[in-house]
Amino acid sequence: MANIKSAKKRILVAQTRTERNKAIRSKVKTYVKKVNAAIEAGDKAAANEALKAAISEISKAESKGVYHANTASRKVSRLSKAVAAMN
């Protein structure tokens, strides 16, 4: 453990941010799984609704700095492509 007060604070802040980022990443993964499940089931309407929600969550994660802009774009693109392939 650090002795300097500012270093102790940085450890706590880093820990807090790590937990927040994990929670956001987990939420994004859940929404992506919902899209993939709808695609597997062959339900176009559910897939489109899930895609809309997933894109929203990915965008939120990007705006909070959890995902890099290119990573978020890639995830959205791949999901959109998969849903479009159903039609």
Secondary structure, DSSP 8 states (H G I E B T S, - for coil): ---SHHHHHHHHHHHHHHHHHHHHHHHHHHHHHHHHHHHHHT-HHHHHHHHHHHHHHHHHHHHTTSS-HHHHHHHHHHHHHHHHHH-
